[in-house]
């Protein structure tokens, strides 16, 4: 069955229901299904990226189950496609950003067990994201986050990172070993492009890369590519006090995302990666 037919069937729409493109991406494309009375959001995966949509569906379901934050509802999933509710989203204003800060704090308060990781590997952008379980947070961040990205960077020809990357990994216990965060469910890829607001101001997050870990990893990324503003920060910190040493951990956590951008998009991110590595290894 062609994917459009499968999506129409899953949506309970007539075979003549319109499906048209709304965006094209590097790994997935976005479509709108309209049957004359209601709309649905459809994502389709390019070639080998079908598992990315499976992981997205699992992540959205996990976030939704907490009841802490609004995410698109998964209606159905199939071979290389994902059917979601249609949401009329707009950029966050200050008030909506404040509500997002409070919602993220509530998400991080939700019980998430005693270990760090996730039951399945998933994706960060178009890059496979290693998971598994670790009792110690420092072990998870080293083995499942920094090591895969640094190894990939070297394979991609960024040998300039190898020396300081090796030094960082060998000294990670000194930087992070004393930090024992309570495991929290994380969005995992929370930047301004993965959030919006409904017409009534309700914040919505989407495109997750979920795992269980240090809540500060989510907080760090919210400031990496533009941020959500002071209303967001103030609302989040009303619930959570940021622990001493966050500036160092923020660098450690955002290095992962900058390395991923380097590996996905090229040398434009090399300088920022080198700067962070130098700061961390000079301590």
HELIX and SHEET records of a PDB file:
HELIX    1   1 UNK A    3  UNK A   11  1                                   9    
HELIX    2   2 UNK A   47  UNK A   49  5                                   3    
HELIX    3   3 UNK A   50  UNK A   66  1                                  17    
HELIX    4   4 UNK A   94  UNK A  109  1                                  16    
HELIX    5   5 UNK A  137  UNK A  140  1                                   4    
HELIX    6   6 UNK A  141  UNK A  146  3                                   6    
HELIX    7   7 UNK A  147  UNK A  155  1                                   9    
HELIX    8   8 UNK A  159  UNK A  161  5                                   3    
HELIX    9   9 UNK A  162  UNK A  170  1                                   9    
HELIX   10  10 UNK A  172  UNK A  176  1                                   5    
HELIX   11  11 UNK A  192  UNK A  194  5                                   3    
HELIX   12  12 UNK A  215  UNK A  222  1                                   8    
HELIX   13  13 UNK A  230  UNK A  239  1                                  10    
HELIX   14  14 UNK A  246  UNK A  265  1                                  20    
HELIX   15  15 UNK A  267  UNK A  269  5                                   3    
HELIX   16  16 UNK A  270  UNK A  281  1                                  12    
SHEET    1   A 5 UNK A  18  UNK A  24  0                                        
SHEET    2   A 5 UNK A  28  UNK A  34 -1                                        
SHEET    3   A 5 UNK A  39  UNK A  45 -1                                        
SHEET    4   A 5 UNK A  81  UNK A  85 -1                                        
SHEET    5   A 5 UNK A  74  UNK A  78 -1                                        
SHEET    1   B 2 UNK A 116  UNK A 118  0                                        
SHEET    2   B 2 UNK A 132  UNK A 134 -1                                        
SHEET    1   C 2 UNK A 122  UNK A 124  0                                        
SHEET    2   C 2 UNK A 127  UNK A 129 -1                                        
SHEET    1   D 2 UNK A 184  UNK A 186  0                                        
SHEET    2   D 2 UNK A 211  UNK A 213 -1                                        
SHEET    1   E 2 UNK A 195  UNK A 197  0                                        
SHEET    2   E 2 UNK A 203  UNK A 205 -1                                        
END                                                                             
